[in-house]
Amino acid sequence: MDGIIEIITQFAADEPAVFALIIGIIGAAVISGVVNVGAMLVIWGERKVLSDFCNRYGPNRVGGRWGILQLGADAIKLFTKEDIIPGDADKAVYVWAPIVASMATMLVAVAIPFGALHINGKDYPLVVANMDISALYVEAALSLMAIAVFMAGYSSNNKYSILGAFRGIARMIAYEVPMGVCVISVAVMAHSLNLVEIVESQTVWYVFAQPLGFVIFVIALITDLGRIPFDQSEAEEEIISGYNTEYSGIRWGLLYFQEYNNALLGSILLSLLFLGGWHGPIIPIPILDIISPLIWLFMKVVIVLWFFIWVRSSLFRLRIDQVTNFGWKWMLPLSLLNLGWAVLIGSYFA
Amino acid sequence: MAGEPMAVVNYIPLIIFLIMGAIVPIAALAAIKIIAPNKPKRQKLSIYEGGLKPIRDAKIQYSVQYYLFAIVFVIFDVEVLFLYPWIYVYANKAMQQFMIYGFMNYAVFEMLLFIVVLLVGLIYAIKKEALRWV
């Protein structure tokens, strides 16, 4: 095992360009597979958990008792539906919106560490592009989804879609600043913007070091992902389906799917920044001890996703003016307060 | 603390991921060209608007209040952008030698000043009702 790692690190030092190319190609294939399958499981899990909250069965016909193949059936249906592009739509933008959404999620995935391997007492993080500024980069790439939403809404030439698109942008910009300040507060304590270093510096999880920042970040993240208390851009009861009213078939499926891709990546980001990432006691069983950091991260991500679904089933949708008001008048000053707290704790008590 | 400045080659995976992100949906859209039926009709291609014929173009002019949000956002986003490089100044060991009044790091003091000035701006914007949704 040591020999292999040594050869790889030596090769990475000698031929950085070739190494980056190989890592990029392998990573793109593996991670797009992992993220897409993961998002499918998230959709299935959400339907199952939501139905539990509502005291009903949820999908239970296709693929045995648990309805695990429901999404395969849904995909077949979406692929064989008639492809309709509205006559008045701006065709190029309309077609490109789902593609841009998919590109945005892949751009998030490139810099997120998906865990670590524990070999001989050392953690080797599994990340494709280990940037110095990956926290800033991931946060920026997460908000690219808003551009795809705006493209979809504006090009549809439908009044409901336009309202949804404008609401989406207003909501995103109101919560982008508090979210950024929370990432900065974490980075102040970690003395770095690199996600791997942020995880490594968490001897105390940051959720305990700065609880206020954690709450603000969770709210801002839910807003960024457009999930239920903050899904004004697709509020069904008011504006039909918001920005994707005119989308149908697989074009709609792609947009819907990217939302869940983003939810998965966002919950990984939350676990990395505040919940100690892959930290946890090493399981003293051969093989399992190597992947035990992966298991811990996976468990944290599942808990975060379950929490998101819980929030969705418990809370009602807020009005858009309430959302923007709350963002500008409460979240922003509170996040700055949290930054001061982080500087205070980081400077004098660490 | 960050070590060496990052080489450009480390950003190669970004381009590969970008291409990969485009390939998957383009493949899906190519697939429906083959397997999905396509029988366009005028009614089918019309915009949905409560079941009636759509009235006028949907590309409306939005309220000017909406653009004030954008302006305030630009100001505060630039503030956040200044905070990112500030972290490395703050974390720098040499910088922590500079103390003001014996207790406060120089970098912290400067950022405090910056944030206070911007907070005054935020309070002004709220008082002037620039951030009211109409």
Chai-1 contact restraints between the chains, C-beta under 6 A:
chainA,res_idxA,chainB,res_idxB,connection_type,confidence,min_distance_angstrom,max_distance_angstrom,comment,restraint_id
A,P16,B,V9,contact,1.0,0.0,6.0,A-B,restraint_1
A,A17,B,V9,contact,1.0,0.0,6.0,A-B,restraint_2
A,A20,B,V9,contact,1.0,0.0,6.0,A-B,restraint_3
A,A20,B,N10,contact,1.0,0.0,6.0,A-B,restraint_4
A,A20,B,I12,contact,1.0,0.0,6.0,A-B,restraint_5
A,L21,B,I12,contact,1.0,0.0,6.0,A-B,restraint_6
A,G24,B,I12,contact,1.0,0.0,6.0,A-B,restraint_7
A,G24,B,P13,contact,1.0,0.0,6.0,A-B,restraint_8
A,G24,B,I16,contact,1.0,0.0,6.0,A-B,restraint_9
A,I25,B,I16,contact,1.0,0.0,6.0,A-B,restraint_10
A,A28,B,I16,contact,1.0,0.0,6.0,A-B,restraint_11
A,A28,B,F17,contact,1.0,0.0,6.0,A-B,restraint_12
A,A28,B,M20,contact,1.0,0.0,6.0,A-B,restraint_13
A,S32,B,M20,contact,1.0,0.0,6.0,A-B,restraint_14
A,E82,B,A36,contact,1.0,0.0,6.0,A-B,restraint_15
A,E82,B,P37,contact,1.0,0.0,6.0,A-B,restraint_16
A,D83,B,I32,contact,1.0,0.0,6.0,A-B,restraint_17
A,D83,B,A36,contact,1.0,0.0,6.0,A-B,restraint_18
A,D83,B,N38,contact,1.0,0.0,6.0,A-B,restraint_19
A,P86,B,L45,contact,1.0,0.0,6.0,A-B,restraint_20
A,P86,B,I47,contact,1.0,0.0,6.0,A-B,restraint_21
A,G87,B,L45,contact,1.0,0.0,6.0,A-B,restraint_22
A,D88,B,I47,contact,1.0,0.0,6.0,A-B,restraint_23
A,P98,B,P25,contact,1.0,0.0,6.0,A-B,restraint_24
A,I99,B,A22,contact,1.0,0.0,6.0,A-B,restraint_25
A,I99,B,P25,contact,1.0,0.0,6.0,A-B,restraint_26
A,S102,B,G21,contact,1.0,0.0,6.0,A-B,restraint_27
A,S102,B,V24,contact,1.0,0.0,6.0,A-B,restraint_28
A,S102,B,P25,contact,1.0,0.0,6.0,A-B,restraint_29
A,M103,B,L18,contact,1.0,0.0,6.0,A-B,restraint_30
A,M103,B,G21,contact,1.0,0.0,6.0,A-B,restraint_31
A,M103,B,A22,contact,1.0,0.0,6.0,A-B,restraint_32
A,M106,B,F17,contact,1.0,0.0,6.0,A-B,restraint_33
A,M106,B,M20,contact,1.0,0.0,6.0,A-B,restraint_34
A,M106,B,G21,contact,1.0,0.0,6.0,A-B,restraint_35
A,V110,B,P13,contact,1.0,0.0,6.0,A-B,restraint_36
A,V110,B,L14,contact,1.0,0.0,6.0,A-B,restraint_37
A,V110,B,F17,contact,1.0,0.0,6.0,A-B,restraint_38
A,V128,B,P13,contact,1.0,0.0,6.0,A-B,restraint_39
A,A129,B,N10,contact,1.0,0.0,6.0,A-B,restraint_40
A,A129,B,P13,contact,1.0,0.0,6.0,A-B,restraint_41
A,D132,B,A2,contact,1.0,0.0,6.0,A-B,restraint_42
A,D132,B,M6,contact,1.0,0.0,6.0,A-B,restraint_43
A,L136,B,Y84,contact,1.0,0.0,6.0,A-B,restraint_44
A,N157,B,A58,contact,1.0,0.0,6.0,A-B,restraint_45
A,N158,B,I47,contact,1.0,0.0,6.0,A-B,restraint_46
A,N158,B,A58,contact,1.0,0.0,6.0,A-B,restraint_47
A,K159,B,A58,contact,1.0,0.0,6.0,A-B,restraint_48
A,I162,B,A58,contact,1.0,0.0,6.0,A-B,restraint_49
A,F166,B,Y62,contact,1.0,0.0,6.0,A-B,restraint_50
A,A170,B,F69,contact,1.0,0.0,6.0,A-B,restraint_51
A,I173,B,F73,contact,1.0,0.0,6.0,A-B,restraint_52
A,V177,B,F76,contact,1.0,0.0,6.0,A-B,restraint_53
A,V177,B,V80,contact,1.0,0.0,6.0,A-B,restraint_54
A,G180,B,V80,contact,1.0,0.0,6.0,A-B,restraint_55
A,I184,B,L83,contact,1.0,0.0,6.0,A-B,restraint_56
A,A187,B,I87,contact,1.0,0.0,6.0,A-B,restraint_57
A,H191,B,A91,contact,1.0,0.0,6.0,A-B,restraint_58
A,T245,B,Y48,contact,1.0,0.0,6.0,A-B,restraint_59
A,I250,B,A28,contact,1.0,0.0,6.0,A-B,restraint_60
A,I250,B,I32,contact,1.0,0.0,6.0,A-B,restraint_61
A,L254,B,P25,contact,1.0,0.0,6.0,A-B,restraint_62
A,D321,B,W133,contact,1.0,0.0,6.0,A-B,restraint_63
A,T324,B,W133,contact,1.0,0.0,6.0,A-B,restraint_64
A,W328,B,L131,contact,1.0,0.0,6.0,A-B,restraint_65
A,L336,B,I115,contact,1.0,0.0,6.0,A-B,restraint_66
A,V343,B,V108,contact,1.0,0.0,6.0,A-B,restraint_67
